[in-house]
Amino acid sequence: MEYRNLKIISNPIVNQSLCTIRDKNTDTQGVRLAARKLTRILLYEATKNLPQKEVEIETPISKFVTSTIDSDISIIISPILRAGLIFTDEAVDILPQAAIRHIGMYRDEKTLKPVWYYNKVPMPVDKPEKYYVYITDPMLATGNSLIEAIKLYVDKGIPQTNICCVCMISAPQGIEAVFKCFPDITLIVAAVDLCLNERGYIVPGMGDAGDRIFNTCV
């Protein structure tokens, strides 16, 4: 099934990074380095929707008019804990003006439903059309956690068109679930895998992203 707002990013660096993080023999350091490289590429693609304005600056040679990100907007990076933290350092480097709003959920292994434990999103929103939100989570499996995260911002009046979700590896079931609830958000992924297994893990996937990134597999 095709979705107009699904963007699958593929190039040799993306493919090499995916190969590294998927390999069960890659150690934690290798997973982290490859994941950070991959997230930077995905974030560059995601931020193409930011509005720009023309400004006049002066180089050492002359004055000229150029484009830059509109300063009259609010940018939010919203990682879903804990695995989504891998995006944070890269996001802060790329967009130092952004606010970081953490969302804490874990998956109930029996129901596969998200369980809340932390929420740094309850901020007031003035002029919601001026907010641009990037929700980050390495794995889009069932889609349940991402749907809950998107709902936080939509309920504040922020347009779906201003919300972009960034994931490394996704499953068709999760993509379908997210777009069924929020058809106008943008979803940036590096890979769409085959399916989910009986435990709700992506196949072939990379295992538990949080465990592999933070070395808590044992």
HUWO-V125098 format. One record per residue. RES is the residue in one letter. PSI is psi as a letter, one per 40 degrees, with the letter a starting at -180 (* if undefined). OMEGA is omega as a letter, one per 40 degrees, with the letter a starting at -180 (NA if undefined). NEAR is the number of other ideal C-beta (glycine too) atoms within 8 Angstrom. Layout:
BEGIN
res: {RES:RES}
psi: {PSI:PSI}
omega: {OMEGA:OMEGA}
near: {NEAR:NEAR}
END
This chain:
BEGIN
res: {M:E:Y:R:N:L:K:I:I:S:N:P:I:V:N:Q:S:L:C:T:I:R:D:K:N:T:D:T:Q:G:V:R:L:A:A:R:K:L:T:R:I:L:L:Y:E:A:T:K:N:L:P:Q:K:E:V:E:I:E:T:P:I:S:K:F:V:T:S:T:I:D:S:D:I:S:I:I:I:S:P:I:L:R:A:G:L:I:F:T:D:E:A:V:D:I:L:P:Q:A:A:I:R:H:I:G:M:Y:R:D:E:K:T:L:K:P:V:W:Y:Y:N:K:V:P:M:P:V:D:K:P:E:K:Y:Y:V:Y:I:T:D:P:M:L:A:T:G:N:S:L:I:E:A:I:K:L:Y:V:D:K:G:I:P:Q:T:N:I:C:C:V:C:M:I:S:A:P:Q:G:I:E:A:V:F:K:C:F:P:D:I:T:L:I:V:A:A:V:D:L:C:L:N:E:R:G:Y:I:V:P:G:M:G:D:A:G:D:R:I:F:N:T:C:V}
psi: {h:i:h:d:e:h:h:h:h:h:i:d:d:d:d:d:d:d:d:d:d:d:h:e:e:h:i:d:d:d:d:d:d:d:d:d:d:d:d:d:d:d:d:d:d:d:e:e:e:h:i:i:i:h:i:h:i:h:i:e:d:i:i:i:h:i:i:i:h:h:e:f:i:h:h:h:h:g:h:h:i:d:d:e:d:d:d:d:d:d:d:d:d:d:g:e:e:i:i:h:h:i:h:h:i:i:h:h:e:d:e:e:i:i:h:i:e:h:h:f:e:g:i:i:h:h:g:d:e:e:h:h:h:h:h:h:h:d:h:g:c:d:e:d:d:d:d:d:d:d:d:d:d:d:e:e:e:h:i:d:e:e:h:h:h:h:i:d:h:i:i:d:d:d:d:d:d:d:d:d:d:g:e:e:i:h:h:h:i:d:i:h:a:d:a:i:a:e:e:e:i:h:h:d:a:e:a:h:d:d:d:d:d:e:f:f:d:*}
omega: {a:i:a:a:i:i:i:a:a:i:a:a:i:a:i:i:i:i:a:a:i:a:a:a:i:a:a:i:i:i:a:a:i:i:i:i:a:a:i:i:a:i:i:i:a:a:i:a:a:i:i:i:i:i:i:i:i:i:i:a:a:i:i:a:a:a:i:i:i:a:a:i:i:a:a:i:a:i:i:a:e:a:a:i:a:i:a:a:i:a:a:i:a:a:a:i:a:i:i:a:a:i:a:i:i:a:i:a:i:a:a:i:i:i:a:i:a:a:i:a:a:i:i:a:i:a:a:i:i:a:i:a:i:i:a:i:a:a:i:a:i:a:a:a:a:i:i:i:i:a:i:a:i:i:i:i:i:a:i:a:i:a:i:i:a:a:i:a:a:i:i:a:i:i:a:a:a:a:i:i:a:a:a:i:i:i:i:i:i:a:i:a:a:a:i:i:a:i:a:i:a:i:e:i:i:a:i:a:a:i:a:i:a:i:i:a:a:NA}
near: {4:4:8:4:10:10:9:8:11:6:7:5:8:12:9:9:14:14:8:12:14:9:7:5:4:9:6:9:6:9:14:10:9:14:14:11:10:14:15:11:14:14:14:9:10:12:10:6:8:10:6:8:10:7:8:7:7:5:7:2:3:5:6:7:5:7:6:8:9:9:7:5:11:7:12:13:15:15:14:14:11:7:12:14:9:13:14:12:8:11:15:11:7:9:9:5:6:11:7:11:10:9:16:11:13:7:12:9:6:4:4:9:7:10:8:8:6:8:8:7:9:4:5:3:9:4:6:10:7:7:15:11:11:16:17:16:15:13:13:15:12:12:13:11:12:15:12:11:15:16:9:11:15:11:6:9:7:13:9:11:7:10:15:13:17:14:15:14:15:15:15:11:11:14:16:10:12:16:13:6:9:11:8:7:14:11:16:12:17:14:9:8:12:6:9:11:7:3:5:10:10:13:10:7:10:11:9:7:13:9:10:13:14:8:7:6:7:2}
END
